[in-house]
Amino acid sequence: MLNLLFSRLGAQWTSAALVFIASALAGRYAAEGMNTVQWAGAAAAVLGSVTVAVAVRIWPVQQPVKERSRD
């Protein structure tokens, strides 16, 4: 269970879920009516979650370190 949570695939799915949830909540509250400050906060939340999703996808994969022999 924890291997999936901390794996690259798990991070990608979790970040995608974060974008979906942030967008859904912002849309729901926007439909009820928000003032300018609330709109700015919702936009910041959506942009922040998109930034996390992009960062997870473009982060380079670490190559395994090869063991050096000590002569």
RAGIGI-V298532 format. One record per backbone hydrogen bond with DSSP energy under -1.0 kcal/mol. NH is the residue of the N-H (numbers start at 0). CO is the residue of the C=O. If there is no record, write none. Layout:
NH:CO ; NH:CO
//
This chain:
4:0 ; 5:1 ; 10:6 ; 11:7 ; 12:8 ; 13:9 ; 14:10 ; 15:11 ; 16:12 ; 17:13 ; 18:14 ; 19:15 ; 20:16 ; 21:17 ; 22:18 ; 23:19 ; 24:20 ; 25:21 ; 26:22 ; 27:23 ; 28:24 ; 29:25 ; 30:26 ; 31:27 ; 38:34 ; 39:35 ; 40:36 ; 41:37 ; 42:38 ; 43:39 ; 44:40 ; 45:41 ; 46:42 ; 47:43 ; 48:44 ; 49:45 ; 50:46 ; 51:47 ; 52:48 ; 53:49 ; 54:50 ; 55:51 ; 56:52 ; 57:53 ; 58:54
//
